[in-house]
Structures are given as C-alpha cells and as structure tokens.
Amino acid sequence: MTLTIETLGGRGDGIAAHRLEDGTPVSVFVPGTMPGDRADVRLGAHRRFGVEGSLVRLVMPSPDRRRPPCAVFGMCGGCQLQFLDDTCYAAFLADRVRDTLQHQGISGVPVRAAAVSPPASRRRISLKAEGRDEGVRLGFNARGSHRLVDITACPVARDSLVALFPGLRDTLAVLLAGRGRAGIILTATDSGMDVLLDMDRAATLQDRDILTDWAGTNDIAALHWRDRGLMDPILIRRQPVMRFDGVPSALPPGGFLQATAEGERALRDAVLSAVEGSRRIVDLFAGIGTFSLPLARGRAVLAVEGDGAAVTALRGAAGAAASTHRLTVEHRDLFRRPLTADVLARFDAVVLDPPRAGAAAQVAELSAGTVPRVVSVSCNPATFARDARILIDSGYHLHWVQPVGQFLWSSHVELVGLFLR
Ligand SMILES: C[S@@+](CC[C@H](N)C(=O)[O-])C[C@H]1O[C@@H](n2cnc3c(N)ncnc32)[C@H](O)[C@@H]1O
C-alpha cells in the first residue's frame, strides 16, 4: 500500500498514520523513510506501539531527501539517517529530546539547536572482523543482525582511522586464519592511535610479532589484546593521553571518551556556561576529566568516579596540574553509595554525567538536598527525562537543554540540561 510519512520516531524510523481493515488507527514504522516521502510499504508484525512496515519503493521522495554519502548505506547498521539533509537531521535530534521530555510531562523548556559533529570527525570506532576462507570481513553489523558488512571506508570516522583499514585487514587475516571473530576498537588519542583487540583466545608469540610489526609501520601508540576480559598489553610505544584544558590525562584501554572533539567541545561549553558564578563544584561520573579539568581552572572541584583506572588517570592529571587547577578525586561507586544530601550541601553546583542507565540513586539524594544548581549531561534522553521529572518534582526548574549529536546520521543524541532551584 502507499503511505505518506509524517514524522520520525525516536529510533529514526519514518511514521505514517494508517487505518487497518477494521478501521483501527495505527502508526506504521518504516525504516529508511522520512517526513514528506510517499512510499509503497509492506506491512509486517504488530508491535506495542504500532505496525512494522518495510519500504518497497519510494513513489515520491521528500524534497528534503538527499543522496546518502556512504557506499554501504542500507546494508551497514550504522548511520541510518544519512538521507536526511543537515537541517532535517539537526531538527530530528532536537525533536527527539523535546518528545522524550514531553513523555515525562515536561514541556515549555527551551531546547537549543542541536550541535552536530561533521562527517569524518568520529575519533573512536568499534569494528568487527570475521575470518573467512577468502579473507577477512572487516566492518559493522547490519541493522538488528550479527551479519557483518564489509567496509573499506567510513564517512563518519576520522581519516586517520580509515587509513588503518587495509593493513588491519591483512593483519587480522593472519590472526584469525580463516575462522573466528574479533572486535577492534580504534581510538585516535592526542598522543597517537590506541588499539584494543577483543579476541577469544590468548595471544601467541607469533601474534605478538605480527602485531608489533603492524604497530611499528603504522605508528600505533598502544595496542592491547583482550582475551575474554583479560587485558594483555602487546605494546605501549607511547601512553595514550587526552588533553583537557591543556592537561594530559591517560586514557585507559577502552576507557570512556566523548566520540568526537567537536561533541566534547559542545558538551564542555554548555557545562561551563551552566556553572557560571559557581566556586565549589562536584563533578559526578567524572571519567578521566573531560569536564573536571576545564571546571577546575579557578574553581575548587571534587571529581567522583567509579572506575579504578580512570581514577588513577585523573589523580595523575590533577597532581601534574596542581599549580593551575584545584582538583581532588574520589573513587566511589555512585550507584551503591551516592553522595548524600548533606555532603552535596557543601557545593554550589553539581555536574553529573552518568552512563545510559542514568543516576537514579544520586538524583534521589539531589532531590532531597539544597544544591542550587544541577547540570545534567546524558547520553540517553529517556533516563535524562526520568531523572529530570524527579528533580522538577522536588522543586528544580529546568532552564534549557542543549542537544549534541556526536553519532552523525544515527538516532543517538546526547544532551546537557541546567536545573536551578
Ligand atoms: C558517560 S561517562 C562520562 C565520563 C566523563 N564525564 C566524560 O565526559 O568523559 C560515565 C562515567 O561514569 C562512570 N561510572 C559508571 N558507573 C559508575 C558508578 N556506579 N559509580 C561511579 N561512576 C560510574 C564510568 O566509568 C564513566 O567514566
């Protein structure tokens, strides 16, 4: 049947209104479509929120559609929205934030224009490889599947990452010897490329030799082999570091890092503007100091983080920058032992940037306390909105939200929100 797509859903699927034969109104979710498209659609399974549809043919494309830049668009599971023009894509991210807040009954909040990272800016990518008789498949999974799509380029990744693909493919062909799978995380750090291989066996001497050769030829800074969780440093030619406010902080293998430098800047600028006038700040879920170090220039900052390796890195950075930055670091599990309302009362502002699950226990303490300013950074609008509802119900007012798109052409969006009371 032919449908007109009216909106985009939270996962980036086009949505059309339709009536079933018995007259029941339903929403049809059609991946690969956008508002303004007229499309022939095959109806599929009924889900809780509507009916799945698959695109058979575009009858009349939306005028805002553009040619997807990637050669494996539609096959690779990433970047499913690259046919949206830049304006539509930025509007989609802001709408996604607005809609998610609305689901929690939060409306009327100024949602700023999304800060979207440009193509070729992703500084970390997580690839998969599969050994096959005819060679190695290297790439990303197809959408909703474990089938690997082979890639030779990636328009969202930095050129320095893509340049490694051919040599990496040849090296993995020897390591995988025609069978098995591997995960590869490539990170362009400020001191060079960091490589983490996820394997399901220990490294042999031959593996080490091959990898050492490849690393030397490609000026790799560090390479670790993770065998079912066990970290084996194959070589460390230079310590991978990231600089925050000019201060180098060591990046542990696989340690958290904002996905693009542009996204990091947008998040940091929003955080710094949100704490203006605050002198004593606590930065919760601090990682290796993305926000703590810029915050600690001219202000007293306590950074709290649960990962031991990140804490060691941030303590090292804080020690080295002690003459310019006032930063202390606490190692603490904030899910089990959130900072209590009494402790929080010592600070003018709280910055928190939890993992996707949000920070329910910590937000409960904040809502019972008196801190005048809470800056919430999140990679998950749903848990941001859930936690926002709790803060608002306890007397905070949400002043603005800044969406940040670091995962270009995906439905993923990060955000910063300022709460005052
Ligand atoms: C989204 S990252 C943010 C890190 C940092 N703010 C940044 O922007 O680079 C979340 C951080 O929370 C930390 N984390 C996860 N669970 C935690 C817990 N239960 N207690 C404290 N920190 C935790 C992770 O190790 C990670 O560093």
The ligand as an SDF file (V2000), in Angstrom:
LIG
                    3D

 27 29  0  0  0  0  0  0  0  0999 V2000
   29.1620    8.8070   30.2630 C   0  0  0  0  0  0  0  0  0  0  0  0
   30.6880    8.5110   31.0530 S   0  0  0  0  0  0  0  0  0  0  0  0
   31.1530   10.1640   31.4090 C   0  0  0  0  0  0  0  0  0  0  0  0
   32.5770   10.3830   31.7790 C   0  0  0  0  0  0  0  0  0  0  0  0
   33.0380   11.8340   31.7490 C   0  0  0  0  0  0  0  0  0  0  0  0
   32.1100   12.7300   32.3750 N   0  0  0  0  0  0  0  0  0  0  0  0
   33.3300   12.2850   30.3230 C   0  0  0  0  0  0  0  0  0  0  0  0
   32.5640   13.0650   29.7740 O   0  0  0  0  0  0  0  0  0  0  0  0
   34.3390   11.8290   29.7560 O   0  0  0  0  0  0  0  0  0  0  0  0
   30.1510    7.8380   32.5550 C   0  0  0  0  0  0  0  0  0  0  0  0
   31.2210    7.5760   33.5710 C   0  0  0  0  0  0  0  0  0  0  0  0
   30.5850    7.0020   34.7250 O   0  0  0  0  0  0  0  0  0  0  0  0
   31.4450    6.0320   35.2830 C   0  0  0  0  0  0  0  0  0  0  0  0
   30.6120    5.1200   36.0800 N   0  0  0  0  0  0  0  0  0  0  0  0
   29.8350    4.1000   35.6330 C   0  0  0  0  0  0  0  0  0  0  0  0
   29.1900    3.5240   36.6730 N   0  0  0  0  0  0  0  0  0  0  0  0
   29.5700    4.2090   37.7990 C   0  0  0  0  0  0  0  0  0  0  0  0
   29.2370    4.0880   39.1650 C   0  0  0  0  0  0  0  0  0  0  0  0
   28.3980    3.1560   39.5940 N   0  0  0  0  0  0  0  0  0  0  0  0
   29.7900    4.9590   40.0510 N   0  0  0  0  0  0  0  0  0  0  0  0
   30.6460    5.9210   39.6150 C   0  0  0  0  0  0  0  0  0  0  0  0
   30.9950    6.0650   38.3160 N   0  0  0  0  0  0  0  0  0  0  0  0
   30.4720    5.2240   37.4190 C   0  0  0  0  0  0  0  0  0  0  0  0
   32.1040    5.3910   34.0860 C   0  0  0  0  0  0  0  0  0  0  0  0
   33.3080    4.7540   34.4500 O   0  0  0  0  0  0  0  0  0  0  0  0
   32.3070    6.6050   33.1650 C   0  0  0  0  0  0  0  0  0  0  0  0
   33.5480    7.1860   33.4070 O   0  0  0  0  0  0  0  0  0  0  0  0
  1  2  1  0
  2  3  1  0
  2 10  1  0
  3  4  1  0
  4  5  1  0
  5  6  1  0
  5  7  1  0
  7  8  2  0
  7  9  1  0
 10 11  1  0
 11 12  1  0
 11 26  1  0
 12 13  1  0
 13 14  1  0
 13 24  1  0
 14 15  1  0
 14 23  1  0
 15 16  2  0
 16 17  1  0
 17 18  1  0
 17 23  2  0
 18 19  1  0
 18 20  2  0
 20 21  1  0
 21 22  2  0
 22 23  1  0
 24 25  1  0
 24 26  1  0
 26 27  1  0
M  CHG  2   2   1   9  -1
M  END
$$$$
